[in-house]
């Protein structure tokens, strides 16, 4: 089978011989270092992808992808607005709501955001019903005066299901004793836990009709929408603005949480750059190995030059060996990194079981399991960067080999 001369000789040089065992050892060390670096980079990127996905699911499971609100305090003709929103492409569900900033009093006081909802429609736009620890969301009926609290908020108030909570809203009523705030007693009918401090410690749910009476509204303050692809939030918002007209205001999740997710993306990019430097350090072993090989093969290079090999051909011979070491290291690194990323949650659980130590305690962290999400696009970038480093590492040693003068190299042979 025909093979280019550069490839044939380069592959021959990769085979260990008795007199260059040390060079072969350095080559093996280079492969191991590159493989470990690639494995570490793929694993770290997968963990960061896992945390990013987990945070997105938890945050966007409580907030809407798109919110439609009125220019005034309430949304006029909200039933028509809901039907219009549901007929828009990419919209999976719509539900009205009333939001009230309130003060809650039980055994201990706490401020909270009270959201009035329609229990039958709320599952279309949020995942709170799937995170109920106690009780059911369907208990929030008209004039039931029941309330569902986040777990942390319930602990702060010191209440459980069945206890009473006094809700005070900033709506003042004139009395003979002067203006007094409006208050109402609610019965705790359920507790939810989303796993996010922002919502578990500050959010409470009541029926939308009770919220309207409590705050003196005649309709919802907004309509929450859930999309089949949250990346389509901006185009959907633009389309709704055209359909609904100027009487409505449309906002997306990117308007309220864009900075948070942008910070996560920036952190991921910084980690990629930092860990890429580890790969660069591992590639330095490759430079050392090739420089020793060039020194060891001075006589062979001189003979090849006298036989007519060009400097470019000599460069190709040594670049073949360096690139081959890089490819083998990348191959092992991708295999180990993929296996480790796909099985990392199970491995962490096994280590916790063996050592008896909990890495992410649920009492401290709101994500109590180490998430991992392997994206092949990230693997592709890791392979590309590592291969580029390996290729660059071969240039200088190969150039030195091509500059070898035959007469000088054979003088003492």
VEXDREN-2710 file (C-alpha; in Angstrom, 1 decimal):
% VEXDREN-2710
k/r/px/py/pz
1/UNK/0.0/0.0/0.0
2/UNK/1.3/3.4/-1.0
3/UNK/2.1/5.8/1.9
4/UNK/3.7/9.2/1.7
5/UNK/7.4/9.1/2.8
6/UNK/6.8/11.6/5.6
7/UNK/4.0/9.5/7.0
8/UNK/5.9/6.2/6.7
9/UNK/9.1/7.5/8.4
10/UNK/7.1/9.5/11.0
11/UNK/5.2/6.3/12.1
12/UNK/8.5/4.4/12.2
13/UNK/10.0/6.9/14.6
14/UNK/7.0/6.4/17.0
15/UNK/8.1/2.7/17.6
16/UNK/10.3/2.2/20.6
17/UNK/13.8/1.0/20.1
18/UNK/16.4/-0.1/22.6
19/UNK/18.4/3.1/22.4
20/UNK/15.5/5.6/22.6
21/UNK/13.4/4.1/25.4
22/UNK/13.6/7.4/27.3
23/UNK/12.1/9.3/24.3
24/UNK/9.3/6.7/24.2
25/UNK/8.7/7.2/27.9
26/UNK/8.4/11.0/27.4
27/UNK/6.0/10.3/24.5
28/UNK/3.8/8.2/26.8
29/UNK/3.9/10.8/29.5
30/UNK/2.8/13.4/26.9
31/UNK/-0.2/11.2/25.8
32/UNK/-1.2/10.7/29.5
33/UNK/-1.0/14.4/30.3
34/UNK/-3.0/15.4/27.2
35/UNK/-5.6/12.7/28.0
36/UNK/-6.0/13.9/31.6
37/UNK/-6.2/17.5/30.6
38/UNK/-8.9/16.8/28.0
39/UNK/-10.8/14.6/30.5
40/UNK/-10.7/17.3/33.1
41/UNK/-11.9/20.0/30.6
42/UNK/-14.8/17.9/29.3
43/UNK/-15.9/17.0/32.8
44/UNK/-15.8/20.6/34.1
45/UNK/-17.7/21.9/31.1
46/UNK/-20.3/19.1/31.6
47/UNK/-20.8/20.0/35.2
48/UNK/-21.2/23.7/34.4
49/UNK/-23.7/22.8/31.7
50/UNK/-25.6/20.7/34.3
51/UNK/-25.7/23.6/36.8
52/UNK/-26.8/26.0/34.0
53/UNK/-29.6/23.7/32.9
54/UNK/-30.7/23.0/36.4
55/UNK/-30.9/26.7/37.3
56/UNK/-32.7/27.5/34.1
57/UNK/-35.3/24.8/34.8
58/UNK/-35.8/25.8/38.4
59/UNK/-36.0/29.6/37.7
60/UNK/-38.0/29.3/34.5
61/UNK/-40.3/26.8/36.3
62/UNK/-41.5/29.6/38.5
63/UNK/-41.3/32.6/36.3
64/UNK/-43.0/33.0/32.9
65/UNK/-41.1/33.1/29.6
66/UNK/-43.3/36.0/28.5
67/UNK/-45.5/38.3/30.6
68/UNK/-48.3/40.4/29.2
69/UNK/-49.5/43.2/31.5
70/UNK/-51.8/46.2/31.1
71/UNK/-50.9/49.9/30.8
72/UNK/-53.1/50.5/33.9
73/UNK/-53.1/48.4/37.1
74/UNK/-55.1/45.5/35.5
75/UNK/-55.4/43.8/32.1
76/UNK/-58.6/44.7/30.4
77/UNK/-60.5/42.0/28.5
78/UNK/-58.0/39.4/29.7
79/UNK/-59.9/36.4/28.3
80/UNK/-59.4/37.7/24.8
81/UNK/-55.8/38.4/25.5
82/UNK/-55.3/34.8/26.7
83/UNK/-56.9/33.4/23.6
84/UNK/-54.8/35.6/21.4
85/UNK/-51.6/34.6/23.2
86/UNK/-52.5/30.9/23.0
87/UNK/-53.0/31.1/19.2
88/UNK/-49.5/32.5/18.8
89/UNK/-46.7/30.2/17.5
90/UNK/-44.5/28.7/20.2
91/UNK/-46.9/29.5/23.1
92/UNK/-47.7/26.3/25.0
93/UNK/-49.9/27.9/27.7
94/UNK/-51.2/31.1/29.2
95/UNK/-52.6/31.9/32.6
96/UNK/-53.7/35.2/34.3
97/UNK/-52.4/36.3/37.7
98/UNK/-52.5/39.0/40.3
99/UNK/-49.4/40.0/42.2
100/UNK/-49.4/41.8/45.5
101/UNK/-46.5/42.9/47.7
102/UNK/-47.7/42.0/51.2
103/UNK/-46.7/41.5/54.8
104/UNK/-47.4/38.1/56.4
105/UNK/-47.8/37.7/60.2
106/UNK/-47.9/34.3/62.1
107/UNK/-45.6/33.3/64.9
108/UNK/-43.0/35.5/63.2
109/UNK/-43.4/38.2/60.5
110/UNK/-42.1/38.2/57.0
111/UNK/-42.6/40.1/53.7
112/UNK/-43.6/38.2/50.7
113/UNK/-44.9/38.4/47.1
114/UNK/-48.4/37.0/46.9
115/UNK/-49.5/35.7/43.5
116/UNK/-53.2/35.1/42.8
117/UNK/-53.6/32.3/40.4
118/UNK/-56.2/30.2/38.7
119/UNK/-55.3/26.6/39.8
120/UNK/-56.6/25.0/36.7
121/UNK/-54.6/27.2/34.4
122/UNK/-51.4/27.6/36.5
123/UNK/-49.8/24.2/35.5
124/UNK/-49.8/25.5/31.9
125/UNK/-47.2/28.1/32.8
126/UNK/-45.3/26.9/35.8
127/UNK/-44.0/23.7/37.6
128/UNK/-45.0/24.7/41.1
129/UNK/-47.8/22.0/41.2
130/UNK/-45.1/19.3/40.6
131/UNK/-43.1/20.6/43.6
132/UNK/-45.8/20.5/46.2
133/UNK/-44.4/19.1/49.5
134/UNK/-47.8/19.2/51.2
135/UNK/-51.3/19.9/50.1
136/UNK/-52.7/20.6/46.6
137/UNK/-52.8/23.7/44.5
138/UNK/-56.4/22.9/43.5
139/UNK/-57.5/23.8/47.1
140/UNK/-57.1/27.5/46.1
141/UNK/-60.7/28.1/45.2
142/UNK/-62.8/31.2/45.1
143/UNK/-63.6/32.6/48.7
144/UNK/-61.7/29.7/50.2
145/UNK/-59.2/32.2/51.7
146/UNK/-56.4/29.5/51.6
147/UNK/-52.8/30.1/50.9
148/UNK/-49.9/28.0/49.6
149/UNK/-46.4/29.0/50.9
150/UNK/-42.9/28.3/49.8
151/UNK/-41.1/26.0/52.2
152/UNK/-38.5/28.6/53.4
153/UNK/-41.3/31.2/53.9
154/UNK/-43.3/28.7/55.9
155/UNK/-40.3/28.0/58.1
156/UNK/-39.7/31.8/58.6
157/UNK/-43.3/32.3/59.6
158/UNK/-43.2/29.2/61.8
159/UNK/-46.4/27.7/60.3
160/UNK/-47.5/24.3/58.9
161/UNK/-50.5/23.2/56.9
162/UNK/-53.7/24.1/58.8
163/UNK/-52.2/27.1/60.6
164/UNK/-53.5/30.7/60.2
165/UNK/-51.6/33.5/58.5
166/UNK/-52.6/37.1/58.6
167/UNK/-51.9/38.9/55.3
168/UNK/-51.5/42.7/55.3
169/UNK/-51.6/44.6/52.0
170/UNK/-50.8/48.3/51.3
171/UNK/-54.4/49.2/50.7
172/UNK/-55.7/51.6/53.3
173/UNK/-59.3/51.8/54.5
174/UNK/-60.8/54.9/56.1
175/UNK/-62.1/54.3/59.6
176/UNK/-63.2/56.5/62.6
177/UNK/-59.7/55.8/63.9
178/UNK/-58.0/56.9/60.7
179/UNK/-56.6/55.0/57.7
180/UNK/-55.8/51.4/58.5
181/UNK/-54.2/48.8/56.1
182/UNK/-56.4/46.1/54.7
183/UNK/-55.7/42.7/56.3
184/UNK/-57.2/39.2/56.0
185/UNK/-56.7/35.8/57.7
186/UNK/-55.7/32.9/55.5
187/UNK/-55.4/29.2/56.2
188/UNK/-52.2/27.5/55.0
189/UNK/-53.4/24.7/52.7
190/UNK/-50.1/23.7/51.1
191/UNK/-46.3/24.1/50.9
192/UNK/-44.1/23.9/47.8
193/UNK/-40.3/23.7/47.4
194/UNK/-38.8/24.7/44.0
195/UNK/-35.2/24.5/45.3
196/UNK/-34.6/28.2/44.7
197/UNK/-34.2/30.6/47.6
198/UNK/-35.7/33.5/45.7
199/UNK/-39.1/31.7/45.4
200/UNK/-39.1/29.3/48.3
201/UNK/-38.6/32.2/50.8
202/UNK/-40.6/34.9/49.2
203/UNK/-43.5/33.5/47.2
204/UNK/-47.1/32.7/48.3
205/UNK/-50.1/31.6/46.2
206/UNK/-53.8/32.3/46.7
207/UNK/-56.7/32.1/44.3
208/UNK/-56.9/35.0/41.8
209/UNK/-60.4/36.0/42.9
210/UNK/-59.3/36.3/46.5
211/UNK/-56.3/38.3/45.4
212/UNK/-58.6/40.7/43.5
213/UNK/-60.8/41.2/46.5
214/UNK/-57.9/41.6/48.8
215/UNK/-56.2/44.3/46.7
216/UNK/-59.4/45.9/45.3
217/UNK/-58.7/45.0/41.7
218/UNK/-61.2/44.1/39.0
219/UNK/-59.2/41.8/36.9
220/UNK/-55.7/40.2/36.8
221/UNK/-52.5/42.3/36.8
222/UNK/-51.0/40.3/34.0
223/UNK/-50.9/37.1/31.9
224/UNK/-48.0/34.6/32.1
225/UNK/-47.0/32.6/29.0
226/UNK/-44.9/29.5/28.7
227/UNK/-43.2/28.7/25.4
228/UNK/-42.0/25.5/23.8
229/UNK/-38.6/27.1/23.3
230/UNK/-37.6/29.9/25.7
231/UNK/-35.1/31.2/23.1
232/UNK/-38.1/32.3/21.0
233/UNK/-39.2/34.7/23.8
234/UNK/-38.2/37.9/22.0
235/UNK/-39.9/37.0/18.6
236/UNK/-43.0/35.9/20.4
237/UNK/-43.1/39.2/22.4
238/UNK/-42.7/41.2/19.2
239/UNK/-45.6/39.3/17.6
240/UNK/-47.8/39.8/20.6
241/UNK/-47.1/43.5/20.6
242/UNK/-48.4/43.6/17.0
243/UNK/-51.5/41.5/17.8
244/UNK/-52.5/43.1/21.1
245/UNK/-51.8/46.7/20.4
246/UNK/-50.5/49.6/22.5
247/UNK/-52.9/48.8/25.4
248/UNK/-50.6/46.0/26.6
249/UNK/-47.0/45.8/27.7
250/UNK/-45.0/42.6/26.9
251/UNK/-41.9/41.5/28.7
252/UNK/-39.7/38.4/28.4
253/UNK/-37.7/36.4/30.9
254/UNK/-34.6/37.9/29.3
255/UNK/-35.6/41.3/30.6
256/UNK/-35.5/40.1/34.2
257/UNK/-32.9/37.3/34.3
258/UNK/-30.7/37.9/31.4
259/UNK/-27.8/39.2/33.5
260/UNK/-27.8/36.1/35.7
261/UNK/-27.6/33.6/32.8
262/UNK/-25.1/35.8/31.0
263/UNK/-22.9/35.6/34.1
264/UNK/-23.1/31.8/34.0
265/UNK/-22.1/31.8/30.3
266/UNK/-19.2/34.1/31.0
267/UNK/-18.0/31.9/33.9
268/UNK/-18.2/28.9/31.6
269/UNK/-16.0/30.7/29.0
270/UNK/-13.5/31.8/31.6
271/UNK/-13.2/28.2/32.9
272/UNK/-12.7/26.9/29.4
273/UNK/-9.8/29.4/28.8
274/UNK/-8.2/28.6/32.2
275/UNK/-8.4/24.8/31.7
276/UNK/-7.2/25.2/28.1
277/UNK/-3.9/26.5/29.7
278/UNK/-3.6/23.2/31.5
279/UNK/-3.7/21.5/28.0
280/UNK/-1.0/23.9/26.9
281/UNK/1.2/22.9/29.8
282/UNK/0.6/19.2/28.9
283/UNK/1.7/20.0/25.3
284/UNK/5.0/21.3/26.5
285/UNK/6.0/17.7/27.2
286/UNK/5.4/17.1/23.5
287/UNK/7.8/19.8/22.6
288/UNK/10.5/18.3/24.9
289/UNK/10.0/14.8/23.4
290/UNK/10.3/16.1/19.8
291/UNK/13.4/18.1/20.6
292/UNK/15.1/15.0/22.1
293/UNK/14.0/13.0/19.1
294/UNK/15.4/15.5/16.6
295/UNK/18.7/15.4/18.5
296/UNK/18.7/11.6/18.5
297/UNK/18.0/11.4/14.8
298/UNK/20.6/13.9/13.5
299/UNK/22.4/11.2/11.5
300/UNK/19.1/9.9/10.0
301/UNK/18.1/13.4/9.0
302/UNK/21.4/14.0/7.3
303/UNK/21.2/10.8/5.3
304/UNK/17.7/11.6/4.2
305/UNK/18.8/15.1/3.1
306/UNK/21.7/13.6/1.1
307/UNK/19.2/11.3/-0.6
308/UNK/17.1/14.2/-1.7
309/UNK/14.6/14.9/1.0
310/UNK/13.6/18.6/1.2
311/UNK/13.4/20.6/4.4
312/UNK/9.6/20.6/4.1
313/UNK/9.6/16.8/3.9
314/UNK/11.8/16.6/7.0
315/UNK/9.4/18.9/8.8
316/UNK/6.5/16.6/7.9
317/UNK/8.2/13.5/9.3
318/UNK/8.5/15.0/12.8
319/UNK/5.1/16.7/12.7
320/UNK/3.6/13.3/12.0
321/UNK/4.9/11.9/15.3
322/UNK/3.8/15.0/17.3
323/UNK/0.4/15.1/15.8
324/UNK/0.0/11.3/16.3
325/UNK/0.8/11.7/20.1
326/UNK/-1.7/14.5/20.3
327/UNK/-4.4/12.5/18.5
328/UNK/-3.9/9.5/20.7
329/UNK/-4.1/11.7/23.8
330/UNK/-7.2/13.4/22.6
331/UNK/-8.9/10.1/21.8
332/UNK/-8.3/8.7/25.3
333/UNK/-9.3/12.0/26.8
334/UNK/-12.6/12.3/24.9
335/UNK/-13.4/8.6/25.8
336/UNK/-12.6/9.1/29.5
337/UNK/-14.2/12.5/29.7
338/UNK/-17.4/11.3/28.1
339/UNK/-17.7/8.3/30.3
340/UNK/-16.9/10.4/33.4
341/UNK/-19.4/13.1/32.5
342/UNK/-22.2/10.7/31.7
343/UNK/-21.7/8.8/35.0
344/UNK/-20.6/11.6/37.3
345/UNK/-23.8/11.9/39.4
346/UNK/-23.7/8.1/40.1
347/UNK/-20.0/8.2/40.9
348/UNK/-20.5/11.1/43.3
349/UNK/-23.4/9.2/45.0
350/UNK/-21.2/6.1/45.3
351/UNK/-18.3/8.2/46.8
352/UNK/-20.7/9.8/49.3
353/UNK/-22.0/6.4/50.2
354/UNK/-18.5/5.0/50.8
355/UNK/-17.1/8.0/52.7
356/UNK/-20.3/9.0/54.5
357/UNK/-19.7/12.6/53.4
358/UNK/-22.2/14.7/51.5
359/UNK/-20.7/17.1/49.0
360/UNK/-23.8/19.2/48.4
361/UNK/-25.8/19.1/51.6
362/UNK/-29.5/19.9/51.0
363/UNK/-29.4/21.9/54.2
364/UNK/-26.9/24.3/52.6
365/UNK/-27.3/24.1/48.9
366/UNK/-30.5/24.3/46.8
367/UNK/-29.0/21.9/44.2
368/UNK/-28.2/18.9/46.4
369/UNK/-27.0/16.6/43.5
370/UNK/-24.1/17.2/41.2
371/UNK/-25.6/17.7/37.8
372/UNK/-23.8/16.9/34.6
373/UNK/-24.9/17.5/31.0
374/UNK/-22.5/16.4/28.2
375/UNK/-22.8/18.6/25.1
376/UNK/-21.0/17.3/22.0
377/UNK/-20.4/20.8/20.8
378/UNK/-18.2/21.4/23.9
379/UNK/-16.4/18.2/23.1
380/UNK/-15.8/19.4/19.6
381/UNK/-14.3/22.7/20.9
382/UNK/-12.0/20.8/23.3
383/UNK/-10.8/18.5/20.5
384/UNK/-10.2/21.4/18.2
385/UNK/-8.3/23.5/20.8
386/UNK/-6.2/20.5/21.9
387/UNK/-5.4/19.5/18.3
388/UNK/-4.4/23.0/17.5
389/UNK/-2.0/23.2/20.5
390/UNK/-0.5/19.8/19.5
391/UNK/0.0/20.9/16.0
392/UNK/1.6/24.2/17.1
393/UNK/3.9/22.3/19.5
394/UNK/5.4/20.3/16.6
395/UNK/6.3/23.3/14.5
396/UNK/9.5/24.5/16.2
397/UNK/11.1/21.0/16.7
398/UNK/10.2/20.1/13.1
399/UNK/11.7/23.4/11.9
400/UNK/14.9/22.7/13.8
401/UNK/15.1/19.2/12.2
402/UNK/14.6/20.7/8.7
403/UNK/17.6/23.1/9.3
404/UNK/20.0/20.3/10.0
405/UNK/23.1/20.5/7.8
406/UNK/24.1/17.0/6.5
407/UNK/27.9/17.6/6.5
408/UNK/27.9/18.9/10.1
409/UNK/25.6/16.1/11.3
410/UNK/27.7/13.3/9.7
411/UNK/31.1/14.8/10.7
412/UNK/31.5/12.6/13.8
413/UNK/29.6/9.5/12.6
END
